């Protein structure tokens, strides 16, 4: 093996060979592998980055699992409350994988000023709301107060603030329909005054256009509910991959009048679109490896044909076909590794530059994010490199059989 490696190294380092026909072909093969690795790294990093960022953003706004009454799985306007007592809390908490349980309720309302009005959905949250997930979306001001006696602060979206010309600390009057009345004719709109404590922007048009975040106690008082009555529960998990398992486990534990809805069920179309990222990434990787393999096959064939005389001499000296084929496979492996090195260097460099400086901007209305998110792990980098190397070498095994077709006598005379 040392002898074969020595010959392979001599082929690549021979100064005379730098002006040969194979020299530019080898350079093209290296460039092809480099570009292929750059494209694969960027496609994996951006594809997974978008997938995880959008998934986590939707989950942070709606919870991984929604628990509500059967007749209001979307919980757009909470009317029939559920009782969030110690028993229900223990039933859910005992399920492995549950990170946090947060109670909420929603109610349709209208913000009215002297010149304009806007229909909104008031989402009331309580002390168990996980602000760590939502704080990154607050662009001005601060979070709301969740004490029952200080329930007049709200968060509004940048979208609503621009439409209604609001800013932080402005007073807002919101009108709610009194749904405790039996008939619509006897229902009256009730005004409530609030102070804007902060302005948020999630980048999700459907959410930013409608939702106002406030205190759950406001809805409880409007609907004449008790302090343990809520519209629903949003459950956050430690691991998204356990979503269906935990949802089914919770459903088996809770009262039959309650239902569980996963975030993937509630936003089915969105998650189907996200799942297409995996298909696109796989397709790009396959195409890039095929292109790199074809370029390597071309380079190897040219190298073998150019070394016909050398092959004849090696055969005359007693080397078998297997030994000579290994020499060219070592050459090809060196070329592939060189291409992978430059590909990783440039590809990862571009990813880190874009990740920390964010030159590329996206339309949040279409992509749900304003900057390109990146995600790539060390194991994925290793698998990409190892997979490319192995598949390219396998593709080169067949072309090396051309060595066995070369006659040593004719090859020595070949010029």
VONU-189548 format. One record per residue (C-alpha): residue in three letters; x, y, z. Coordinates in steps of 0.001 Angstrom, whole numbers, plus 500000, padded with zeros to 6 digits. Layout:
VONU-189548
ALAXYZ...
This chain:
VONU-189548
UNK500000500000500000UNK502895502397500778UNK504289501731497298UNK500917502467495681UNK500529505689497678UNK504069506718496698UNK503304506282492976UNK499970508130493368UNK501738511034495075UNK504395511167492346UNK501678511421489680UNK500096514453491372UNK503335516250492331UNK505329515774489107UNK506097519319487847UNK506241518145484241UNK502642516946484554UNK501354520414485453UNK501292521305481754UNK499612518025480781UNK496071517614479434UNK494840516187482743UNK495957519213484776UNK493057521543483812UNK490613518597483991UNK491722517871487560UNK491331521556488469UNK487809521547487030UNK486987518431489080UNK488265520122492260UNK486219523248491500UNK483112521094490831UNK483461519326494191UNK484157522636495950UNK481069524295494462UNK478991521184495143UNK479968521168498821UNK479296524917499133UNK475810524493497645UNK475061521445499843UNK476190523171503052UNK474200526328502317UNK471084524402501247UNK471149522230504400UNK471874525189506705UNK469207527478505205UNK466615524721504688UNK466844523417508244UNK467214526950509600UNK463963528067507964UNK462206524867508962UNK463155525064512646UNK462726528843512929UNK459215528866511439UNK458229525772513420UNK459498527241516702UNK457915530633515997UNK454467529126515342UNK454828526937518448UNK455903529861520646UNK452761531798519668UNK450264528941519938UNK451916526270522071UNK452801522794520825UNK449487521333521993UNK446150523090522530UNK443666521743525088UNK440127523106524699UNK436474522162524531UNK435527519906521630UNK433347522570520000UNK436052525230519892UNK439331523584518898UNK440544526785517264UNK439711528844520401UNK439163532003518332UNK436521533326520707UNK436356531535524052UNK432744531125525223UNK432596527763526976UNK435275527749529675UNK437196524798531031UNK438110524484534696UNK441865524582535216UNK442130522981538631UNK444835521023540432UNK443565517697539043UNK443813518797535395UNK447235520316536010UNK448509517092537605UNK447052514966534798UNK449045516928532228UNK452195517433534315UNK452617513711534869UNK453097513209531107UNK456787512945530227UNK458013515650527855UNK455752518491529043UNK457777521674529630UNK455182524299530455UNK451389524725530732UNK449947528184530117UNK446287529142530422UNK444626531615528083UNK441333532831526668UNK440432534876523595UNK437657537331522866UNK436744539305519780UNK436936543048520250UNK437176546354518446UNK439644549180518919UNK438003552505518170UNK439399555996517905UNK437803559275516828UNK438758558636513197UNK439171554881512746UNK438447551411514119UNK440071547961513929UNK438634544513514659UNK441005542503516864UNK441262539332518928UNK442126539980522555UNK444243537107523879UNK444355536985527651UNK447308535236529276UNK448149534523532916UNK451192534300535191UNK452178530907533759UNK452767532447530290UNK456317531737529062UNK457703535177528144UNK461101533740527221UNK459599532605523926UNK457730535836523169UNK460197538501524363UNK462268538349521180UNK459279539676519212UNK458828542805521359UNK460417545659519398UNK459321548573521620UNK458380548848525278UNK458080545898527643UNK455846542972528611UNK452471543423530295UNK451637543164533983UNK449906539879534810UNK448592540821538231UNK444784540700538345UNK444584544169539922UNK446907545679537302UNK445339544283534149UNK445154547429532036UNK448401546961530101UNK448426545345526644UNK450781544442523818UNK449759545356520277UNK451426544462516993UNK453425546893514898UNK450850546327512158UNK447945547545514337UNK450053550363515841UNK450790551774512382UNK447168551507511240UNK445804553208514354UNK448785555575514901UNK449534554199518366UNK452775554244520314UNK453996552914523669UNK452127554330526713UNK449160555478524595UNK445670554920525966UNK443494552480523967UNK439744551968524258UNK438598548495523251UNK434967547425522923UNK433758543905523702UNK430348542367523081UNK428634541171526246UNK428105537500525322UNK426653536606528708UNK423282537875527446UNK420977535246526033UNK420046537103522833UNK421929539373520482UNK419255542056520845UNK419940542417524557UNK423748542241524170UNK425651545458524700UNK429185546456523809UNK431359547055526854UNK434291549480526617UNK437558548808528423UNK440527551169528648UNK444108549909528305UNK447642551287528237UNK450065550055525560UNK453093548639527395UNK454814547309524286UNK454686546735520538UNK455558543360519031UNK456294541991515569UNK456297538240514930UNK456526538403511137UNK453434536186510829UNK450837538293509054UNK447827536336510356UNK448924536902513955UNK450189540483513642UNK447009541640511917UNK444631540595514688UNK446067539735518086UNK446301541980521134UNK447980540394524173UNK446545541264527577UNK445627539881530972UNK443383536803531218UNK441490538362534154UNK439917540905531764UNK438114538148529839UNK437199536353533066UNK435476539475534356UNK433772540233531017UNK432461536660530742UNK431624536468534471UNK433927533459534905UNK435549532240538100UNK439308532634538562UNK439913528972537649UNK437854529136534441UNK439822529649531228UNK439361529379527475UNK442063526754526918UNK445579525529527641UNK448708525897525534UNK451239523190526327UNK454912523575525408UNK457146520528525070UNK460833519852525618UNK461156518026522296UNK459093518778519193UNK459684515236517897UNK457513513875520747UNK454538516033519699UNK452115513292518594UNK453087510904521399UNK452563513535524138UNK449323514785522542UNK447835511275522544UNK449013510694526131UNK447370513933527318UNK444153513121525458UNK443961509754527258UNK444441511443530647UNK442072514427530510UNK438285514651530754UNK436333513272527717UNK434761516705527160UNK438191518128526326UNK440161517753523124UNK443829518081522179UNK444977519718518946UNK448656519728517919UNK450219522752516266UNK450765520641513127UNK447036519879512952UNK446025523487513565UNK448418524801510898UNK448371521807508564UNK449045523739505328UNK451994525588506837UNK453655522429508148UNK453098520632504839UNK454955523502503176UNK457756523233505752UNK458059519475505148UNK458862520205501497UNK462172521721502639UNK463479518203503367UNK462612517076499830UNK464347520118498309UNK467474519592500431UNK467670515906499462UNK467208516730495768UNK469972519363495849UNK472392516983497607UNK471713514189495088UNK472198516523492099UNK475427517992493489UNK476925514560494228UNK476027513322490729UNK477643516402489133UNK480756516005491291UNK480898512273490479UNK480625512852486713UNK483429515423486829UNK485589513028488826UNK484916510182486364UNK485967512444483491UNK489140513501485320UNK490000509903486209UNK489501508624482645UNK491705511400481244UNK494323510630483910UNK494298506898483040UNK494561507541479296UNK497394510019479837UNK499225507485482013UNK498861504588479583UNK502628504244479180UNK503203504299482932UNK500505501626483392UNK502280499441480805UNK505620499820482614UNK504053498975485989UNK502437495860484488UNK505760494844482904UNK507385495163486326UNK504892492667487741UNK502139494888489178UNK498630493465488842UNK495515495346487731UNK494161495652491284UNK497328497339492502UNK497365499832489603UNK493660500589490025UNK494329501462493665UNK496938504016492541UNK494333505905490519UNK491709505592493250UNK494190507138495697UNK494735509961493215UNK490981510477492866UNK490473510396496664UNK493139513076497092UNK491399515273494495UNK488011514770496209UNK489448515592499652UNK491049518740498256UNK487697519834496800UNK485908519041500071UNK488449521065502058UNK487943524198499969UNK484193523610499842UNK483922523430503643UNK486209526418504106UNK484235528667501736UNK480773527242502496UNK481010527461506291UNK482704530854505985UNK479764532222503965UNK477256530731506416UNK478920532293509475UNK479333535683507754UNK475637535776506795UNK474533534435510180UNK476279537198512140UNK475893540102509700UNK472543539243508032UNK473088540761504585UNK470240538834502977UNK466735540087503836UNK463504538142503303UNK459887539184502946UNK458368538136506281UNK454868538045504730UNK455985535135502528UNK458719533438504578UNK457610534303508170UNK461141535556508934UNK462960538759507966UNK466502537296507939UNK467788534008506572UNK468130531628509564UNK470899529030509541UNK471166525725511340UNK473835523094510805UNK475431520707513288UNK478873519132513351UNK477367515676512732UNK475595516946509601UNK478854518432508267UNK480652515133508869UNK477867513127507191UNK477830515436504146UNK481595515154503689UNK481770511439504391UNK478762510695502179UNK480163512750499277UNK483583511088499583UNK482221507531499747UNK479681507967496925UNK482203509645494617UNK484803506910495253UNK482169504206494588UNK481279505936491296UNK484992505834490331UNK485473502087490861UNK483967501115487486UNK486127503546485379UNK489300502143486963UNK488587498789485271UNK489869500467482110UNK493338499670483503UNK492767495930482957UNK492123496565479246UNK495545498103478693UNK498108495777477064UNK501581496361478580UNK503488495839475270UNK501275498290473343UNK501196500679476282UNK505006500941476513UNK505137501807472817UNK502223504292473256UNK503179507945472786
